[in-house]
Amino acid sequence: MPVTFRPCVLIPCYNHGAMMAKVLARLAPFGLPCLVVDDGSDDRTRQELERLAAEQPQVTLIRLAQNAGKGAAVINGLQACSRAGYTHAVQVDADGQHAIEDIPKMLALAERHPDALISGQPIYDDSIPRSRLYGRWITHVWVWIETLSLQLKDSMCGFRVYPVAPTLRLAARAPLGRRMDFDTEVMVRLYWQGHTSYFLPTRVTYPLDGLSHFDALKDNVRISLMHTRLFFGMLPRIPSLLFRRRARHWAKQEEVKGLWGMRLMLRVWQLLGRNAFTALLWPVIGVYWLTARPARRASQQWIARVKRQLAQRQMPVPARLNSFFHFMRFGNAMLDKVAGWRGELELNRDVVFAPGAREALDLDAPQGKLLLASHLGDVEACRALAQLDGSKAITALVFNDNAQRFKQIMQEMAPEAGVNLMSVTDIGPETAIAIQQKLDRGEWVAIVGDRIAVTPQRGGDWRVTWSEFMGQPAPFPQGPFILASILRCPVVLIYALRQHDALTIHCEPFADPLLLPRGERQQALQQAVDRYAQRLEHYALQSPLDWFNFFDFWQLPDAKEKE
C-alpha cells in the first residue's frame, strides 16, 4: 500500500535568531508544519526561537544542548519528522538566502520521485563571494569522480527535500559528516544506495549582513577528509556505479547522462592495459557480487533455471556454473567490449567462427542484411568482422538516447572503434526508411530481439509477443520482427559466445525474407518469435554464463513493479 505523501519544513538554526521571523513569514503561505532545530544557539537566538514557537502553532522547536553542527541538527530533525509521521522534509537554511517560493515545485518533484533527494541547483547573483564559487566547483568535480557520473549537479545547496526514511536508514548504517561536510556526503552516499537526486534551478542570494558559520580552515579540512573517505569508498563500488540499476527491468532504467564510467574504463585501459585491468577484475567483481543483491538474485534464478533445463535434456552441467562466475563472465565481457571499441579483437585469434557461421554471413552477397542479435554473449565481437575481406559497414540499432554521447566518447578516446549507432525510442516509419537506405547500400544493420522498447505505447501496451523460453512464457518485442518483414531483406541470427578461450561467432539464416501475410499476421508473427526464442534457448544452454539480462526476463516492467 503506497505511503501518503506528508511533507514538512526542517530548519537547522545556529545563532540566526534575527532572521527567523522573516523566514517563517515567507513560509507561512504554504501552510506546512515547520520543525526548527536549535543547534545550541546563544541566549538571544534561544529566546527568539521560543517566542516564535509560542506564537506560531505550526512551529515545533527542537533544542540541542550543545552546538553539534549542521549535519547533526538535520539528522535530529529528521528523526523528529519520522516520529511525527512526515515522509519528506524540506530543508531550508535559517539565513534567508534561499528562494523559498520554489518550495511547491520542489515538493511536486518529490511527490513524483518519493525515494529521491530533491535539491536546488543554485542560480547565483553578484552577491556570492568568488572564493565560495570556485570552492563549489572543486567539490562538483570531486563528486562527479566519487559517483562516476555527472548526475549530481550541485551537492552543496542547503535547499533540498529529504526522503525521511531512506536518509535515516543511511545515517544508521554509515557515519556522516556532522558539520559543513554533511550536505555533500549525504547526497553522495544516498546516490550510492540507489537514491538518486533531482535538481530544480533556484535563485540564491547572499545577504550583505549575513552571518556565516563557515570556518575557512577547519571546514576545508573536514571537506577534504570527506572527499578522501568518499573517494576510497567509491573504489570497491566501481562495478555497481558503472552498472547501477541494471537489475531493474532495462526498459525502466534511466540513462546516466555523463557516461563517466565508460570514460573511466577507457582511461584505465589506456594507462594500464588489459592485463592490469583483468587482475583488478576479481576483487572488483567480488565486491559487486556481494553488494548487488537484486542482480545476484536474478543471476541465481537464471542459473537454477538453466540447471533444470539441462537436467530435463540429460545434458552435462558446464564447469563453474554459479552466480559468481556469471558475474565474472559479465566482467570479462566488458573487457571484450572495451577491446572491441579499441579495435584490439583480432579475428582468428580472439574471435573465431563456429562451423557454418562464415557461410551464413555470405560476404559476397551485395544485398544488405538484418543481423538479429540478443543479450546472450557479446555482440561487440562483431567489430572484428571488419577485418574480413569484403566485410560490410555494420550499424547497431539502440533503444536509448545515449547513442550520440556514446559515439562522442568513442571518437574522443577510441577513434579506431568506428562506432555506428542509430538511436531510436520506437520502430516507426522514419526508422524503417533510414534502415532501408543502409540496406540498399549493401550495409548490415544489427538489432536485438530480446529487449522490449524503452516505453510502452499509449494505454500501457508494450507490444510484445509471449513465447516459451527456458520453461516459462516470456515477453519478446514485436518491433524487430515487424521491421524485418517490412524491409524484405535477409535476416541472420548472430551470437558471440565465450567458448574454448575465444569469442565464437555463431550465425544461421533466419528468414529471406521474413513474411507476415496480412490475413495471417498474428499467427506468422507468433511463429517467428517462437523460432527466435527456441534458437535463443538452444545457444543459451550451450553457454549459459553468457546470459547478460540481469533482471526478471519473464515479466513486463509494470508487472514486476507491482509485486
Secondary structure as UniProt FT lines:
FT   STRAND          7..13
FT   HELIX           17..27
FT   HELIX           28..30
FT   STRAND          34..39
FT   HELIX           43..55
FT   TURN            57..58
FT   STRAND          59..64
FT   HELIX           70..84
FT   STRAND          88..91
FT   TURN            94..95
FT   HELIX           100..102
FT   HELIX           103..112
FT   TURN            114..115
FT   STRAND          117..124
FT   TURN            126..127
FT   HELIX           130..147
FT   STRAND          160..163
FT   HELIX           164..173
FT   TURN            180..181
FT   HELIX           182..192
FT   TURN            193..194
FT   STRAND          197..204
FT   TURN            208..209
FT   HELIX           216..234
FT   HELIX           235..237
FT   HELIX           238..242
FT   TURN            243..247
FT   HELIX           250..252
FT   TURN            257..258
FT   HELIX           260..291
FT   HELIX           293..313
FT   TURN            319..320
FT   HELIX           323..341
FT   TURN            342..343
FT   TURN            348..350
FT   STRAND          351..353
FT   TURN            355..356
FT   HELIX           357..361
FT   TURN            363..364
FT   STRAND          369..373
FT   STRAND          376..377
FT   HELIX           379..387
FT   TURN            389..390
FT   STRAND          394..398
FT   HELIX           403..413
FT   HELIX           415..417
FT   STRAND          421..423
FT   HELIX           429..440
FT   TURN            441..442
FT   STRAND          444..448
FT   TURN            458..459
FT   STRAND          464..469
FT   TURN            470..471
FT   STRAND          472..477
FT   HELIX           479..487
FT   STRAND          491..499
FT   TURN            500..501
FT   STRAND          502..511
FT   HELIX           518..520
FT   HELIX           521..542
FT   HELIX           544..546
FT   TURN            553..554
FT   HELIX           557..561
//
